[in-house]
Amino acid sequence: MSSTEAARPHERQRDRSDLREARPERPFGMRGPRFSLWGVLAMGCLPFALAILPVFLGIYGRFNDELYFIACSKHLALGYVDQPPLSVWLLALVRAVAGESLLALRIVPACFAFVVALLTGRLAYRLGAGRWGQMTAAFCAGLVLPLNIIYSFYSMNPLSVALWIAATLVLVEIDKRQNPSLWLLFGAVAGLAALNKHPALVFIATIALSYAAFHLRTLFRHKELYLGALLAFAIALPNVIWQVQHDWISLWFYRQGALKNIPTPPLAVLGFQLATMNPGSLLLLAGVFLYFRGERLRRDGWMALACGGIFLLFIFSGQSRPDRIMALYPIGFAAAAAGWESLGSTRASRLLRPAIPALALATFLLLAPAMLPLLPPRQIAAHAARLGIVPKIEKVGRTTPLPQWIADRLGWQDLARRVAAVARTLTPGRRTAVIGSDYGFAGALQLYRRRYGLPPVYGFHNAFHDWGPPPADTEVFLLVGVSESRARRYFRVVRVAARGDCPLCVGDRQHPPIIVARGPRSPIAEMWRRLRMLI
């Protein structure tokens, strides 16, 4: 055998080793970390359990957004006035496979607790964190209170959070592996993010531009970058087509939707963020200053630039919604955990390692009973009052001692029963339509329509408006949640037949009027056009 042939096995071995993903460097000559897959997944067990537990406690029903999502999933389209279609398509699949039970509805968002834990732990690993850092980052991500809230009901938000973290992770992988083909994966993630929630494009664009600013010399020479951009556009194209066909109506919706949030000064927004994200995690989060320094700042500073920029933009935008940027915290925890581990095995670090997750857990256990649907309403209200944290995030008129995302799970079935009782008093044989004033009312009445024998249900709020109007020969209208003064602008005969009763609900849902109206003042199609509400 020639010396060249003898060397080939060694060359092949070297080639295979080059293909393996590079291990992050460790301080003080320590061995590179391994990814703790099962340890990281285990960190999702607590938030998963807290998300599913309310289903079995039976205290609360469906959240008003869930009612709307169910209605949308029965009217599949390439887009909706207030959202792209991906989460709606996913819910239609869930309903086809598992039905509409509360457990079937909640299992998907609850499972994202594991997805977020996995992505957070993996990101921490790729940034250099060992087993402790990976598990601590994933554990603290599971204790972010807004994340626990969105795991407990169906919406587009759990998938959106996962896609934010996934986009960051893919960019880190591109950097670590120096593998341009991963731009196709980034394009897929970006396209899915756009097809799921429009505001996600702000983060995707920001993090992509930040990465580009740090890699201007080499980035644009790779054809995979352009193929990834084309893939992202192709995935988002169905909703782009829908927007073109509907005159980009979602842009109008976002302008209107901003009006319902409460204007909040920057310091109040910052304080609200610290209170709701779980203040005990601030000790871990301080590790970002240990991570983003020296060589790592020059290499990974694009993450700090993107996430810090989004955070500051949110703080100074005066937004009252703490959930808007909740995906930033798992990303920050991943970098922070790697930062703490960069200290090496010092006495201080050995003391901090158990203290960091313990402090986060302690504050979470203190705040969770006031924020999550785990206790009866009055107990939650009492605990929230003791802590002084009853957040009001939207302009809803009359307030409630409960957080809005808990109060909006109350009273829907009872309201449907009351509307059905009024419907039974009407003269038989007359074509009747039920109209809900917002997607919560309309969604609930549509969901319980068959159970209580309600007439056909319509609504003029957001996408519900597109599924109307009622037939032109409709004679009697049951208006739910519409004020008497507004009803008289559209109908000649108006009678308040009953009212809902939900004292712990928010705004007009506390005692909504149930009105019997007759004699439209204009043709129904014209009236329907004027009734449209986008917010």
LINCORUR-V735554 format. One record per residue. N is the residue number from 1. SS is DSSP state (@ for helix, = for strand, . for the rest). OMEGA is omega in whole degrees, 0 to 359 (999 if undefined). Layout:
n	ss	omega
N	SS	OMEGA
N	SS	OMEGA
//
This chain:
n	ss	omega
1	.	181
2	.	180
3	@	179
4	@	179
5	@	179
6	@	183
7	@	185
8	@	177
9	@	179
10	@	177
11	@	179
12	@	178
13	@	180
14	@	178
15	@	179
16	@	180
17	@	178
18	@	181
19	@	179
20	.	180
21	.	182
22	.	177
23	.	177
24	.	181
25	.	181
26	.	181
27	@	172
28	@	175
29	@	179
30	.	178
31	.	179
32	.	182
33	.	171
34	.	179
35	.	183
36	.	186
37	@	185
38	@	176
39	@	179
40	@	179
41	@	179
42	@	180
43	.	176
44	.	184
45	@	182
46	@	179
47	@	176
48	@	181
49	@	180
50	@	179
51	@	183
52	@	185
53	@	180
54	@	178
55	@	183
56	@	177
57	@	176
58	.	181
59	.	187
60	.	178
61	.	182
62	.	176
63	.	186
64	@	177
65	@	177
66	@	179
67	@	179
68	@	180
69	@	177
70	@	180
71	@	179
72	@	182
73	@	174
74	.	177
75	.	186
76	.	181
77	.	178
78	.	179
79	.	179
80	=	187
81	.	186
82	.	182
83	=	168
84	.	192
85	.	193
86	@	182
87	@	177
88	@	177
89	@	180
90	@	179
91	@	177
92	@	177
93	@	178
94	@	180
95	@	180
96	@	183
97	@	190
98	@	180
99	.	186
100	.	180
101	.	181
102	@	178
103	@	179
104	@	181
105	@	188
106	@	187
107	@	182
108	@	178
109	@	179
110	@	180
111	@	177
112	@	172
113	@	177
114	@	180
115	@	180
116	@	177
117	@	181
118	@	181
119	@	180
120	@	178
121	@	179
122	@	177
123	@	178
124	@	178
125	@	182
126	@	175
127	.	173
128	.	183
129	.	175
130	.	184
131	@	180
132	@	182
133	@	180
134	@	183
135	@	179
136	@	178
137	@	179
138	@	180
139	@	182
140	@	174
141	@	178
142	.	180
143	.	174
144	.	189
145	@	177
146	@	177
147	@	177
148	@	179
149	@	183
150	@	174
151	@	189
152	.	174
153	.	183
154	.	174
155	.	177
156	.	191
157	@	180
158	@	178
159	@	180
160	@	178
161	@	180
162	@	181
163	@	174
164	@	182
165	@	180
166	@	179
167	@	178
168	@	181
169	@	180
170	@	178
171	@	176
172	@	179
173	@	176
174	@	181
175	@	183
176	@	185
177	@	186
178	.	183
179	.	184
180	.	181
181	.	178
182	@	174
183	@	175
184	@	177
185	@	178
186	@	178
187	@	178
188	@	179
189	@	180
190	@	179
191	@	178
192	@	178
193	@	179
194	@	180
195	@	182
196	@	184
197	.	185
198	.	181
199	.	177
200	@	179
201	@	178
202	@	179
203	@	182
204	@	180
205	@	182
206	@	183
207	@	177
208	@	179
209	@	177
210	@	177
211	@	180
212	@	180
213	@	180
214	@	184
215	.	185
216	.	187
217	.	188
218	.	192
219	@	194
220	@	177
221	@	184
222	.	180
223	@	180
224	@	177
225	@	182
226	@	176
227	@	177
228	@	178
229	@	177
230	@	178
231	@	178
232	@	180
233	@	180
234	@	180
235	@	181
236	@	187
237	@	180
238	@	180
239	@	175
240	@	178
241	@	180
242	@	180
243	@	178
244	@	181
245	@	183
246	.	173
247	.	177
248	.	186
249	@	180
250	@	177
251	@	176
252	@	179
253	@	182
254	@	176
255	@	179
256	@	183
257	@	180
258	@	183
259	@	184
260	@	177
261	=	183
262	.	177
263	.	187
264	.	179
265	.	186
266	@	181
267	@	178
268	@	177
269	@	180
270	@	179
271	@	178
272	@	177
273	@	183
274	@	182
275	@	187
276	@	182
277	.	183
278	.	186
279	@	178
280	@	179
281	@	180
282	@	179
283	@	176
284	@	185
285	@	177
286	.	180
287	.	178
288	@	179
289	@	175
290	@	182
291	@	186
292	.	176
293	.	176
294	@	183
295	@	181
296	@	175
297	@	179
298	@	183
299	@	186
300	@	182
301	@	178
302	@	177
303	@	179
304	@	180
305	@	183
306	@	184
307	@	177
308	@	179
309	@	178
310	@	180
311	@	181
312	@	178
313	@	179
314	@	182
315	@	184
316	@	177
317	@	179
318	.	181
319	.	181
320	.	185
321	.	181
322	@	184
323	@	186
324	@	185
325	@	185
326	.	179
327	@	179
328	@	186
329	@	175
330	@	177
331	@	178
332	@	179
333	@	180
334	@	178
335	@	182
336	@	179
337	@	176
338	@	178
339	@	178
340	@	181
341	@	179
342	.	177
343	.	182
344	.	185
345	.	176
346	.	180
347	@	180
348	@	181
349	@	178
350	@	177
351	@	183
352	@	186
353	@	176
354	@	184
355	@	185
356	@	179
357	@	181
358	@	179
359	@	179
360	@	180
361	@	182
362	@	180
363	@	177
364	@	180
365	@	177
366	@	187
367	@	187
368	@	181
369	@	178
370	@	188
371	@	186
372	.	184
373	.	184
374	.	182
375	.	174
376	.	187
377	@	185
378	@	175
379	@	176
380	@	181
381	@	180
382	@	180
383	@	178
384	@	178
385	@	178
386	@	181
387	@	182
388	.	182
389	.	172
390	.	186
391	.	173
392	.	190
393	.	179
394	=	176
395	.	186
396	.	181
397	.	182
398	.	184
399	.	181
400	.	177
401	.	179
402	.	168
403	.	186
404	@	183
405	@	172
406	@	181
407	@	182
408	.	173
409	.	187
410	.	162
411	.	186
412	@	183
413	@	177
414	@	177
415	@	179
416	@	178
417	@	181
418	@	179
419	@	179
420	@	179
421	@	177
422	@	181
423	@	181
424	@	179
425	.	183
426	.	180
427	.	180
428	.	175
429	.	179
430	.	180
431	.	186
432	=	175
433	=	174
434	=	180
435	=	176
436	=	186
437	.	175
438	.	187
439	@	175
440	@	178
441	@	183
442	@	180
443	@	180
444	@	182
445	@	176
446	@	180
447	@	184
448	.	186
449	@	183
450	@	182
451	@	186
452	@	175
453	.	181
454	.	170
455	.	178
456	=	186
457	=	178
458	=	176
459	=	181
460	.	182
461	=	177
462	@	186
463	@	179
464	@	181
465	@	182
466	@	182
467	@	176
468	.	2
469	.	172
470	.	180
471	.	184
472	.	181
473	.	178
474	.	185
475	.	185
476	=	181
477	=	173
478	=	183
479	=	183
480	=	180
481	.	177
482	.	181
483	.	181
484	@	181
485	@	179
486	@	179
487	@	181
488	@	176
489	@	186
490	@	184
491	=	180
492	=	181
493	=	183
494	=	178
495	=	175
496	=	186
497	=	181
498	=	176
499	=	171
500	.	182
501	.	179
502	.	188
503	.	179
504	.	176
505	.	182
506	.	173
507	@	184
508	@	179
509	@	181
510	.	179
511	.	184
512	.	178
513	=	171
514	=	192
515	=	170
516	=	184
517	=	178
518	=	174
519	=	177
520	=	181
521	.	178
522	.	176
523	.	187
524	@	180
525	@	179
526	@	177
527	@	182
528	@	179
529	@	181
530	@	182
531	@	189
532	.	180
533	=	177
534	.	178
535	.	999
//
